[in-house]
Amino acid sequence: MKILFISPRYRGGGAERCARELFLGMRERGHSTEMWTAVPEEDVPAGVQCVRTFAERLLYPVNYVDPVADWRHISTRRKLDAIQPGDFDAVHLHNIHGHWISIKALHRLCQRLPVVWTLHDEWAATGGVPYDLTRWPGLNDRLDGYRKRTSSLVPLTTGEPVAVCWERFLSANLPPVAAVVSPSEYVLALAAERFQTERTSLHHVPNASRLHGADIAADRTTSTDPPQVLFIAANPMSPYKGGDFAIEALQKLETQAGPDTFRLLILGRQAEEFQQLLPRSISCQSGYASSEAELLSAYQNSAVTLLPSIAENYPYVALESLRAGTPVVGFRIGGLPEIIRNSAQGKLVAPFNTTELAEGLLRFLSRSKSETPDQDIMRAGLSDFPAFLSRMEDLYQHHAVPSEERCVSGSVA
C-alpha cells in the first residue's frame, strides 16, 4: 500500500509522535509512506515534505479578521486537489486544525480517496474547540487567565465567537472520512455524536509507543537522590497542561515533605520559561529531550511523573512513563482513567485538587529505592506497538482503493 500521512509537524507532541511512528512503522512493514507537514524541519526521512509555503504562513494574521479563512491555504489546496485515486491507497489525517491546511480541500479529497482521521483531541467532535473547558465548572475562575496565555484564535469553550464561526463552517465542511479513530473511549463517544453517517465507521484504537522495547524496564536505573519528579510536556506553558496546578501541588508537596526532599525535572519547548514561575526553594532542572535516549533516561531516573493536565485525550507521556516503569500522578480527566488502571501505575485524583495531587506525588517519592515495581502490573492494559501497527494496517487495507480503480486511473501502486 501507499499511504499519505498529514500532520502539522514531523516532530512535536503526542499527535505528531503518533503520526511519525505510524509513518515509520508502516514503511518498515514494506508499505510506501509519505508525510505532508506545515513547517520545514531538519533531519527528516525521505518522503516528508512541507506543503505550506512561506508566503502562505505570512497570511496567518488574516485569521484575526476571518477566524476560518480557509481560502488563504493556497498551496495545501493545490496539493490536495491534485491527488488522484491512483496516487495513494489511503490517507491518514492527524491534527488538521491550527490554521495550516484547507479543510474544504480535505472535504473534496474524501470524495476521491479513502481517508482515515485519528482524533487527538475534541476539535472535530466539538466543532472547532480543542477541549471544551466548560466540562469542568471548577475552571470557571481561571478561564480569563487562560485566555490571556492563549491565542484568541484558539477557543477554550464552545460559546466563544471563534468557536461559533468554526461550528458554522464545520457543519457544512467537516471532511466525510471513511473512518474515524480515537485512542480513547471518551473522545470516541463525543465523535459518535458528530459523525452520524453511514459513510463513516468509528474505531477505538488505543495508541502505543515504540519508544520502549520489551526489555527496557530491565535496564531501569536507580532513581536520583533526592528522588526526582518529572514534568514533561511539548509546551509546559499551555493552559491545557495545567502548569498552574503543578506549581500549587509542588508547593504543597514541599510543605508536606520538607525542603530538599525531592528535585524536579521539566522537559519541553518552554521548560526554562516555566521554571522561572517556580519558587526558588524547589530544586529544579529544565531542558528539552533532543533524543529518545534522553527521554527514556528522564523517565527511568524519575520516581514519579507528574501529569497535571486539565484536558487530555490519551497522552503519550503516561504511556511512555508506564513503559519505563515510572508511575503517573494526575487528575481524573479525559482518557487518563483508561490508562491508569491500578495503584502501581499511579494515582488519579479529583479535578482539580492540588492537595490530593501533592499527596499522590509524596506516596511514590517515599517508596524505598529497593522497591521495584512489577512490570506486568505497570503495563497492564497497555497496547504493544506491533499490535497497534497491525490494527491500523488492517484499517488501511479495509478502506484502501481497490486495485482495479488504481489500474483505471493509469497508475498501479
RANORTA-V589972 format. One record per residue. N is the residue number from 1. RES is the residue in one letter. SS is DSSP state (~ for helix, > for strand, _ for the rest). PHI is phi in degrees with one decimal (* if undefined). NEAR is the number of other ideal C-beta (glycine too) atoms within 10 Angstrom. Layout:
BEGIN
n=N res=RES ss=SS phi=PHI near=NEAR
n=N res=RES ss=SS phi=PHI near=NEAR
END
This chain:
BEGIN
n=1 res=M ss=_ phi=* near=17
n=2 res=K ss=> phi=-115.2 near=18
n=3 res=I ss=> phi=-120.3 near=24
n=4 res=L ss=> phi=-105.3 near=23
n=5 res=F ss=> phi=-102.7 near=25
n=6 res=I ss=> phi=-120.6 near=25
n=7 res=S ss=_ phi=-149.0 near=27
n=8 res=P ss=_ phi=-62.0 near=22
n=9 res=R ss=_ phi=-143.6 near=23
n=10 res=Y ss=_ phi=-80.2 near=23
n=11 res=R ss=_ phi=-116.1 near=16
n=12 res=G ss=_ phi=171.4 near=19
n=13 res=G ss=_ phi=-88.4 near=21
n=14 res=G ss=~ phi=-63.9 near=24
n=15 res=A ss=~ phi=-62.7 near=21
n=16 res=E ss=~ phi=-68.0 near=20
n=17 res=R ss=~ phi=-63.2 near=22
n=18 res=C ss=~ phi=-60.4 near=26
n=19 res=A ss=~ phi=-63.8 near=25
n=20 res=R ss=~ phi=-63.9 near=22
n=21 res=E ss=~ phi=-70.8 near=19
n=22 res=L ss=~ phi=-69.8 near=25
n=23 res=F ss=~ phi=-56.6 near=22
n=24 res=L ss=~ phi=-74.6 near=15
n=25 res=G ss=~ phi=-63.9 near=20
n=26 res=M ss=~ phi=-68.0 near=21
n=27 res=R ss=~ phi=-65.0 near=16
n=28 res=E ss=~ phi=-65.6 near=10
n=29 res=R ss=_ phi=-88.2 near=13
n=30 res=G ss=_ phi=98.0 near=7
n=31 res=H ss=_ phi=-86.7 near=18
n=32 res=S ss=> phi=-92.6 near=14
n=33 res=T ss=> phi=-129.1 near=22
n=34 res=E ss=> phi=-131.5 near=18
n=35 res=M ss=> phi=-137.1 near=25
n=36 res=W ss=> phi=-107.4 near=20
n=37 res=T ss=> phi=-126.0 near=25
n=38 res=A ss=_ phi=-94.6 near=21
n=39 res=V ss=_ phi=-134.7 near=13
n=40 res=P ss=_ phi=-73.6 near=12
n=41 res=E ss=_ phi=-133.7 near=12
n=42 res=E ss=_ phi=-87.1 near=6
n=43 res=D ss=_ phi=55.5 near=6
n=44 res=V ss=_ phi=-107.1 near=16
n=45 res=P ss=_ phi=-68.3 near=12
n=46 res=A ss=_ phi=-59.6 near=7
n=47 res=G ss=_ phi=101.6 near=14
n=48 res=V ss=> phi=-99.8 near=19
n=49 res=Q ss=> phi=-142.3 near=13
n=50 res=C ss=> phi=-81.3 near=18
n=51 res=V ss=_ phi=-108.0 near=18
n=52 res=R ss=_ phi=-106.7 near=20
n=53 res=T ss=_ phi=-77.4 near=13
n=54 res=F ss=~ phi=-62.3 near=9
n=55 res=A ss=~ phi=-61.4 near=9
n=56 res=E ss=~ phi=-66.6 near=17
n=57 res=R ss=~ phi=-65.3 near=14
n=58 res=L ss=~ phi=-68.2 near=10
n=59 res=L ss=~ phi=-83.1 near=15
n=60 res=Y ss=~ phi=-53.2 near=13
n=61 res=P ss=~ phi=-58.7 near=8
n=62 res=V ss=~ phi=-57.2 near=13
n=63 res=N ss=~ phi=-65.1 near=16
n=64 res=Y ss=~ phi=-73.9 near=12
n=65 res=V ss=_ phi=-98.0 near=7
n=66 res=D ss=_ phi=-119.9 near=11
n=67 res=P ss=_ phi=-56.6 near=20
n=68 res=V ss=_ phi=-93.0 near=19
n=69 res=A ss=_ phi=45.5 near=18
n=70 res=D ss=~ phi=-63.2 near=18
n=71 res=W ss=~ phi=-64.2 near=12
n=72 res=R ss=~ phi=-79.5 near=17
n=73 res=H ss=_ phi=-84.9 near=24
n=74 res=I ss=~ phi=-64.7 near=14
n=75 res=S ss=~ phi=-69.5 near=17
n=76 res=T ss=~ phi=-68.0 near=24
n=77 res=R ss=~ phi=-64.0 near=20
n=78 res=R ss=~ phi=-64.4 near=13
n=79 res=K ss=~ phi=-64.3 near=18
n=80 res=L ss=~ phi=-69.3 near=23
n=81 res=D ss=~ phi=-68.6 near=14
n=82 res=A ss=_ phi=-81.3 near=9
n=83 res=I ss=_ phi=-69.8 near=16
n=84 res=Q ss=_ phi=-114.7 near=13
n=85 res=P ss=_ phi=-52.4 near=17
n=86 res=G ss=_ phi=-79.1 near=18
n=87 res=D ss=_ phi=-74.9 near=18
n=88 res=F ss=_ phi=-140.3 near=25
n=89 res=D ss=_ phi=-84.3 near=24
n=90 res=A ss=> phi=-157.7 near=23
n=91 res=V ss=> phi=-122.9 near=28
n=92 res=H ss=> phi=-120.4 near=28
n=93 res=L ss=> phi=-88.1 near=24
n=94 res=H ss=_ phi=-117.9 near=23
n=95 res=N ss=_ phi=-76.4 near=25
n=96 res=I ss=_ phi=-101.3 near=19
n=97 res=H ss=_ phi=-91.6 near=18
n=98 res=G ss=_ phi=106.4 near=13
n=99 res=H ss=_ phi=59.4 near=20
n=100 res=W ss=_ phi=-130.4 near=19
n=101 res=I ss=_ phi=-143.7 near=25
n=102 res=S ss=_ phi=-78.7 near=23
n=103 res=I ss=~ phi=-69.2 near=19
n=104 res=K ss=~ phi=-63.9 near=18
n=105 res=A ss=~ phi=-67.2 near=20
n=106 res=L ss=~ phi=-64.8 near=25
n=107 res=H ss=~ phi=-59.7 near=19
n=108 res=R ss=~ phi=-67.9 near=15
n=109 res=L ss=~ phi=-60.0 near=22
n=110 res=C ss=_ phi=-64.6 near=19
n=111 res=Q ss=_ phi=-79.4 near=9
n=112 res=R ss=_ phi=-110.3 near=17
n=113 res=L ss=_ phi=-136.3 near=21
n=114 res=P ss=_ phi=-71.2 near=22
n=115 res=V ss=> phi=-122.2 near=25
n=116 res=V ss=> phi=-106.1 near=23
n=117 res=W ss=> phi=-129.1 near=25
n=118 res=T ss=> phi=-89.8 near=25
n=119 res=L ss=> phi=-90.5 near=26
n=120 res=H ss=_ phi=-95.4 near=28
n=121 res=D ss=_ phi=-154.8 near=20
n=122 res=E ss=_ phi=-94.5 near=23
n=123 res=W ss=~ phi=-53.6 near=21
n=124 res=A ss=~ phi=-69.2 near=24
n=125 res=A ss=~ phi=-70.6 near=21
n=126 res=T ss=~ phi=-92.6 near=22
n=127 res=G ss=_ phi=81.9 near=19
n=128 res=G ss=_ phi=118.6 near=25
n=129 res=V ss=_ phi=-113.5 near=24
n=130 res=P ss=_ phi=-53.6 near=21
n=131 res=Y ss=_ phi=-146.8 near=24
n=132 res=D ss=_ phi=-81.8 near=19
n=133 res=L ss=~ phi=-75.8 near=22
n=134 res=T ss=~ phi=-69.7 near=14
n=135 res=R ss=~ phi=-64.4 near=15
n=136 res=W ss=_ phi=-122.5 near=16
n=137 res=P ss=~ phi=-55.8 near=9
n=138 res=G ss=~ phi=-66.2 near=12
n=139 res=L ss=~ phi=-96.7 near=18
n=140 res=N ss=~ phi=-55.0 near=11
n=141 res=D ss=~ phi=-77.2 near=8
n=142 res=R ss=~ phi=-108.8 near=17
n=143 res=L ss=~ phi=-61.8 near=15
n=144 res=D ss=~ phi=-61.5 near=9
n=145 res=G ss=~ phi=-65.9 near=11
n=146 res=Y ss=~ phi=-65.4 near=17
n=147 res=R ss=~ phi=-64.3 near=16
n=148 res=K ss=~ phi=-69.5 near=9
n=149 res=R ss=_ phi=-99.6 near=11
n=150 res=T ss=_ phi=-126.5 near=16
n=151 res=S ss=_ phi=-56.7 near=11
n=152 res=S ss=_ phi=-66.2 near=13
n=153 res=L ss=_ phi=-85.3 near=15
n=154 res=V ss=_ phi=-111.5 near=22
n=155 res=P ss=_ phi=-69.9 near=27
n=156 res=L ss=_ phi=-96.5 near=24
n=157 res=T ss=_ phi=-138.7 near=17
n=158 res=T ss=_ phi=-74.1 near=18
n=159 res=G ss=_ phi=-89.8 near=11
n=160 res=E ss=_ phi=-72.9 near=18
n=161 res=P ss=~ phi=-54.2 near=10
n=162 res=V ss=~ phi=-62.1 near=19
n=163 res=A ss=~ phi=-65.0 near=20
n=164 res=V ss=~ phi=-64.4 near=15
n=165 res=C ss=~ phi=-61.4 near=16
n=166 res=W ss=~ phi=-67.9 near=23
n=167 res=E ss=~ phi=-60.8 near=15
n=168 res=R ss=~ phi=-64.2 near=13
n=169 res=F ss=~ phi=-67.1 near=18
n=170 res=L ss=~ phi=-72.0 near=20
n=171 res=S ss=~ phi=-61.9 near=11
n=172 res=A ss=~ phi=-105.7 near=8
n=173 res=N ss=~ phi=-127.2 near=17
n=174 res=L ss=_ phi=-59.5 near=20
n=175 res=P ss=_ phi=-55.9 near=23
n=176 res=P ss=_ phi=-80.5 near=14
n=177 res=V ss=_ phi=-70.3 near=25
n=178 res=A ss=_ phi=-73.7 near=20
n=179 res=A ss=> phi=-146.3 near=22
n=180 res=V ss=> phi=-110.7 near=24
n=181 res=V ss=> phi=-115.9 near=25
n=182 res=S ss=> phi=-128.8 near=27
n=183 res=P ss=_ phi=-71.8 near=27
n=184 res=S ss=_ phi=-118.3 near=24
n=185 res=E ss=~ phi=-69.4 near=13
n=186 res=Y ss=~ phi=-64.4 near=20
n=187 res=V ss=~ phi=-72.9 near=26
n=188 res=L ss=~ phi=-60.6 near=21
n=189 res=A ss=~ phi=-64.5 near=13
n=190 res=L ss=~ phi=-66.5 near=17
n=191 res=A ss=~ phi=-65.7 near=22
n=192 res=A ss=~ phi=-61.1 near=13
n=193 res=E ss=~ phi=-75.8 near=9
n=194 res=R ss=~ phi=-91.2 near=18
n=195 res=F ss=_ phi=-100.3 near=21
n=196 res=Q ss=_ phi=-101.5 near=9
n=197 res=T ss=_ phi=-134.0 near=10
n=198 res=E ss=_ phi=-69.2 near=5
n=199 res=R ss=_ phi=-71.0 near=10
n=200 res=T ss=_ phi=-105.7 near=19
n=201 res=S ss=> phi=-99.2 near=16
n=202 res=L ss=> phi=-108.2 near=15
n=203 res=H ss=> phi=-137.1 near=17
n=204 res=H ss=> phi=-98.9 near=14
n=205 res=V ss=_ phi=-129.5 near=20
n=206 res=P ss=_ phi=-60.3 near=19
n=207 res=N ss=_ phi=-66.1 near=27
n=208 res=A ss=_ phi=-143.0 near=23
n=209 res=S ss=_ phi=-101.2 near=21
n=210 res=R ss=_ phi=-93.4 near=19
n=211 res=L ss=_ phi=-61.3 near=19
n=212 res=H ss=_ phi=-116.5 near=25
n=213 res=G ss=_ phi=-79.8 near=11
n=214 res=A ss=_ phi=-65.2 near=11
n=215 res=D ss=_ phi=-105.2 near=8
n=216 res=I ss=~ phi=-61.0 near=16
n=217 res=A ss=~ phi=-61.7 near=21
n=218 res=A ss=~ phi=-66.4 near=9
n=219 res=D ss=~ phi=-96.7 near=12
n=220 res=R ss=_ phi=-58.4 near=17
n=221 res=T ss=_ phi=-86.5 near=10
n=222 res=T ss=_ phi=-74.1 near=9
n=223 res=S ss=_ phi=-61.7 near=18
n=224 res=T ss=_ phi=-70.0 near=13
n=225 res=D ss=_ phi=-126.3 near=8
n=226 res=P ss=_ phi=-69.9 near=14
n=227 res=P ss=_ phi=-60.1 near=20
n=228 res=Q ss=> phi=-107.8 near=21
n=229 res=V ss=> phi=-100.8 near=25
n=230 res=L ss=> phi=-107.3 near=24
n=231 res=F ss=> phi=-122.5 near=26
n=232 res=I ss=> phi=-128.8 near=25
n=233 res=A ss=_ phi=-157.4 near=27
n=234 res=A ss=_ phi=-55.5 near=21
n=235 res=N ss=_ phi=-140.1 near=17
n=236 res=P ss=_ phi=-60.9 near=24
n=237 res=M ss=_ phi=-84.1 near=16
n=238 res=S ss=_ phi=-64.1 near=22
n=239 res=P ss=~ phi=-60.2 near=24
n=240 res=Y ss=~ phi=-63.3 near=19
n=241 res=K ss=~ phi=-83.8 near=26
n=242 res=G ss=_ phi=68.7 near=28
n=243 res=G ss=~ phi=-60.1 near=26
n=244 res=D ss=~ phi=-65.6 near=18
n=245 res=F ss=~ phi=-71.4 near=21
n=246 res=A ss=~ phi=-61.5 near=26
n=247 res=I ss=~ phi=-62.3 near=17
n=248 res=E ss=~ phi=-60.5 near=18
n=249 res=A ss=~ phi=-65.7 near=26
n=250 res=L ss=~ phi=-68.0 near=24
n=251 res=Q ss=~ phi=-65.1 near=16
n=252 res=K ss=~ phi=-68.7 near=18
n=253 res=L ss=~ phi=-62.8 near=25
n=254 res=E ss=~ phi=-63.1 near=19
n=255 res=T ss=~ phi=-67.2 near=10
n=256 res=Q ss=~ phi=-71.5 near=14
n=257 res=A ss=~ phi=-90.2 near=17
n=258 res=G ss=_ phi=98.1 near=9
n=259 res=P ss=_ phi=-67.2 near=10
n=260 res=D ss=_ phi=61.2 near=11
n=261 res=T ss=_ phi=-100.1 near=15
n=262 res=F ss=_ phi=-155.5 near=23
n=263 res=R ss=> phi=-127.6 near=18
n=264 res=L ss=> phi=-120.8 near=21
n=265 res=L ss=> phi=-119.3 near=22
n=266 res=I ss=> phi=-111.9 near=26
n=267 res=L ss=> phi=-123.8 near=21
n=268 res=G ss=_ phi=162.7 near=23
n=269 res=R ss=_ phi=-66.0 near=15
n=270 res=Q ss=_ phi=-119.1 near=17
n=271 res=A ss=~ phi=-62.1 near=22
n=272 res=E ss=~ phi=-64.8 near=14
n=273 res=E ss=~ phi=-64.6 near=15
n=274 res=F ss=~ phi=-66.8 near=21
n=275 res=Q ss=~ phi=-58.6 near=17
n=276 res=Q ss=_ phi=-64.9 near=8
n=277 res=L ss=_ phi=-85.3 near=12
n=278 res=L ss=_ phi=-83.3 near=18
n=279 res=P ss=_ phi=-59.6 near=10
n=280 res=R ss=_ phi=-66.1 near=7
n=281 res=S ss=_ phi=-70.5 near=10
n=282 res=I ss=_ phi=-88.1 near=18
n=283 res=S ss=> phi=-67.6 near=16
n=284 res=C ss=> phi=-147.1 near=18
n=285 res=Q ss=> phi=-126.3 near=13
n=286 res=S ss=> phi=-140.9 near=19
n=287 res=G ss=> phi=173.9 near=14
n=288 res=Y ss=_ phi=-135.1 near=15
n=289 res=A ss=_ phi=-78.3 near=17
n=290 res=S ss=_ phi=-86.1 near=9
n=291 res=S ss=_ phi=-145.1 near=8
n=292 res=E ss=~ phi=-67.3 near=13
n=293 res=A ss=~ phi=-64.1 near=10
n=294 res=E ss=~ phi=-66.2 near=12
n=295 res=L ss=~ phi=-63.2 near=19
n=296 res=L ss=~ phi=-61.9 near=20
n=297 res=S ss=~ phi=-60.8 near=14
n=298 res=A ss=~ phi=-62.3 near=22
n=299 res=Y ss=~ phi=-63.3 near=24
n=300 res=Q ss=~ phi=-70.4 near=20
n=301 res=N ss=_ phi=-92.7 near=18
n=302 res=S ss=_ phi=-107.6 near=27
n=303 res=A ss=_ phi=-79.3 near=21
n=304 res=V ss=> phi=-158.5 near=25
n=305 res=T ss=> phi=-106.4 near=27
n=306 res=L ss=> phi=-92.1 near=29
n=307 res=L ss=> phi=-127.0 near=28
n=308 res=P ss=_ phi=-87.7 near=25
n=309 res=S ss=_ phi=-55.8 near=26
n=310 res=I ss=_ phi=-95.1 near=26
n=311 res=A ss=_ phi=-153.8 near=22
n=312 res=E ss=_ phi=-151.3 near=25
n=313 res=N ss=_ phi=-98.5 near=25
n=314 res=Y ss=_ phi=-143.5 near=24
n=315 res=P ss=_ phi=-65.9 near=26
n=316 res=Y ss=~ phi=-63.5 near=22
n=317 res=V ss=~ phi=-56.5 near=27
n=318 res=A ss=~ phi=-65.9 near=25
n=319 res=L ss=~ phi=-61.0 near=24
n=320 res=E ss=~ phi=-67.5 near=23
n=321 res=S ss=~ phi=-61.1 near=29
n=322 res=L ss=~ phi=-67.1 near=30
n=323 res=R ss=~ phi=-61.4 near=25
n=324 res=A ss=_ phi=-85.4 near=26
n=325 res=G ss=_ phi=87.4 near=22
n=326 res=T ss=_ phi=-107.8 near=26
n=327 res=P ss=> phi=-69.5 near=25
n=328 res=V ss=> phi=-122.1 near=25
n=329 res=V ss=> phi=-121.4 near=26
n=330 res=G ss=> phi=-163.2 near=30
n=331 res=F ss=> phi=-90.2 near=24
n=332 res=R ss=_ phi=-83.4 near=15
n=333 res=I ss=_ phi=-135.4 near=22
n=334 res=G ss=_ phi=53.4 near=24
n=335 res=G ss=_ phi=-91.6 near=20
n=336 res=L ss=~ phi=-58.9 near=22
n=337 res=P ss=~ phi=-62.1 near=14
n=338 res=E ss=~ phi=-81.3 near=17
n=339 res=I ss=_ phi=-104.1 near=27
n=340 res=I ss=_ phi=-85.7 near=22
n=341 res=R ss=_ phi=-110.1 near=15
n=342 res=N ss=_ phi=-144.5 near=11
n=343 res=S ss=_ phi=-69.7 near=10
n=344 res=A ss=_ phi=-73.8 near=17
n=345 res=Q ss=_ phi=-72.6 near=22
n=346 res=G ss=> phi=148.8 near=25
n=347 res=K ss=> phi=-142.7 near=19
n=348 res=L ss=> phi=-109.2 near=21
n=349 res=V ss=> phi=-115.6 near=19
n=350 res=A ss=_ phi=-62.8 near=12
n=351 res=P ss=_ phi=-70.0 near=21
n=352 res=F ss=_ phi=-123.6 near=21
n=353 res=N ss=_ phi=-86.8 near=17
n=354 res=T ss=~ phi=-75.9 near=21
n=355 res=T ss=~ phi=-66.5 near=14
n=356 res=E ss=~ phi=-67.1 near=19
n=357 res=L ss=~ phi=-63.0 near=29
n=358 res=A ss=~ phi=-64.2 near=23
n=359 res=E ss=~ phi=-63.9 near=17
n=360 res=G ss=~ phi=-64.7 near=23
n=361 res=L ss=~ phi=-63.2 near=26
n=362 res=L ss=~ phi=-62.0 near=17
n=363 res=R ss=~ phi=-58.2 near=15
n=364 res=F ss=~ phi=-83.5 near=23
n=365 res=L ss=~ phi=-68.1 near=21
n=366 res=S ss=_ phi=-85.6 near=12
n=367 res=R ss=_ phi=-66.5 near=15
n=368 res=S ss=_ phi=-64.7 near=6
n=369 res=K ss=_ phi=-62.1 near=10
n=370 res=S ss=_ phi=-80.1 near=6
n=371 res=E ss=_ phi=-79.3 near=7
n=372 res=T ss=_ phi=-104.7 near=11
n=373 res=P ss=_ phi=-66.5 near=18
n=374 res=D ss=_ phi=-70.8 near=11
n=375 res=Q ss=~ phi=-67.7 near=19
n=376 res=D ss=~ phi=-64.8 near=9
n=377 res=I ss=~ phi=-72.0 near=13
n=378 res=M ss=~ phi=-61.8 near=20
n=379 res=R ss=_ phi=-101.4 near=19
n=380 res=A ss=_ phi=-59.2 near=13
n=381 res=G ss=_ phi=85.4 near=12
n=382 res=L ss=_ phi=-86.0 near=19
n=383 res=S ss=_ phi=-79.9 near=16
n=384 res=D ss=_ phi=-90.7 near=15
n=385 res=F ss=~ phi=-65.3 near=19
n=386 res=P ss=~ phi=-58.0 near=12
n=387 res=A ss=~ phi=-67.3 near=12
n=388 res=F ss=~ phi=-61.5 near=22
n=389 res=L ss=~ phi=-59.7 near=19
n=390 res=S ss=~ phi=-63.1 near=13
n=391 res=R ss=~ phi=-64.8 near=16
n=392 res=M ss=~ phi=-68.6 near=21
n=393 res=E ss=~ phi=-61.5 near=17
n=394 res=D ss=~ phi=-61.7 near=12
n=395 res=L ss=~ phi=-67.1 near=20
n=396 res=Y ss=~ phi=-60.0 near=20
n=397 res=Q ss=~ phi=-64.9 near=12
n=398 res=H ss=~ phi=-64.8 near=14
n=399 res=H ss=~ phi=-100.9 near=18
n=400 res=A ss=_ phi=-59.6 near=20
n=401 res=V ss=_ phi=-61.2 near=20
n=402 res=P ss=_ phi=-57.7 near=11
n=403 res=S ss=~ phi=-59.9 near=11
n=404 res=E ss=~ phi=-67.0 near=7
n=405 res=E ss=~ phi=-69.5 near=13
n=406 res=R ss=~ phi=-67.0 near=20
n=407 res=C ss=~ phi=-66.7 near=12
n=408 res=V ss=~ phi=-60.4 near=11
n=409 res=S ss=_ phi=-72.1 near=14
n=410 res=G ss=_ phi=92.7 near=8
n=411 res=S ss=_ phi=-139.4 near=12
n=412 res=V ss=_ phi=-97.3 near=8
n=413 res=A ss=_ phi=-73.5 near=18
END
